[in-house]
Amino acid sequence: MHVMVDGETETCRNWNVPLVENICKQAVELTGLSLIQGPFVCENYHMVCGIALLAESHVSVHLMKDTCRFHLDVFSCRPFDVEQIRALVIRIFGPFKQWGIHYNDRGDDLAEVW
């Protein structure tokens, strides 16, 4: 399962390292996935980004402070509830100027490929 969320918010003045750490940790907890290491977070003048390594794959967050745009990916070889990620995004980033969530059940058609 690969969930990709992209959006733009009304405000981004509180975007910082602790927020990205919190997003990664909540995404792991809400989906029931297994954290191996992280989250690893860095910040520069216009971006805060982080990644958490999972037994099943990863969670990554990119927050663009200069444009108030964000990107969140949750990728796992094990299924999880997409609605948990949707609710997390609404709670943390709303209100939105625009946003979208896309997901793909990667591997479902693998039998056809092989």
N, C-alpha and C positions, 0 to 999 in steps of 0.2 A: 504494500500500500504506500503510495506517495501522495501526500497532501501538500499543495502549494498555495499559499495565501499571499496576495499582493494588494497593497492599498495605499491610500493617502489620507491623512487625518487632518482635523481642524487645527490641532496644536501638537507640538513636539518638544516643548521646553523642558520636560522632565525626562527625556530620553537619556539614559546613562548606563553605566556598567551594571549596577545592581538590578535595573529593570531587565536587561537582557539575560542576566543570570536567572532571575525569577521566571521569565518566560520559558527558558529552556527547562528548568526544573519542573514547572507546572505542566508543561507539555509531556514530559516523561511520566510524571505521576498520574495525570489524567488518562493517559493511554495505556498504562500498565506495562510500559516497556522497561528494559533493564539498562540502567546507566552503568557504563564501564568507567568513563573518565569525563571530567569537565563539570560544568561548562567552562570552556576557555573563551575569554572575552577580551576584546581590544577596542580602544576608542581613539579617534583622532579628531581633528577640527570639524569634520562634517559627517562622520559615521561612527556608529557603535555596532559591532558585529560579534557574534558568538556561535560556538558549535559545541554540542554535547555528543560524545561518542556512545553509542548504544550497542548492546550485544546484537540487536536486530538491525542496526544501521546508524542513523544520526538524526539530530535536530539542529537546524541552523536558523539564525536570525540576523537580519541586516536592517538597521535603522538609519535612514539618511536624514540627519538633523537639518541640513540646509533646504530640503524640499518637503519634509514631513512624510516621506514615503517609507514603506516598510515591506519586508519580504520575510516570510516564515515558511520553512520546509520541514516536514516530518516524514521521514522515509523509514520504512520497516519491512522486513521480509515476513513479518507476522501481522495479520489484520488487527485493526483497532477501530474505535468509534470516531468517525470523522466529526460527528456533532460535538464531541468534547473539545476538539480544536476550534471549531466554529465559535462555540460559546466563550472560549478563552480569548480569542481575537476580539470579539465584540466587547467583552468586559474590559480588556486592557486598552484597546485602541479607539473605541468609539468616542465621540461621533466621527463619522467618516465623511470625507469629500467624495471618495469612491473606494470600492474594494471588491475583490472577487476571490472565490475559493474554488480550486480545481483539484480533483483527485483522480488517481489512476491505480487500478489494481494490477500492478505489474506482475507478470508471470502467469496470469490466468490463461493466456493463449499460448503458453510455452509448449504444450503438447503438440500443437499444430505446427510449430516451427521445427521441432525435432522430428 
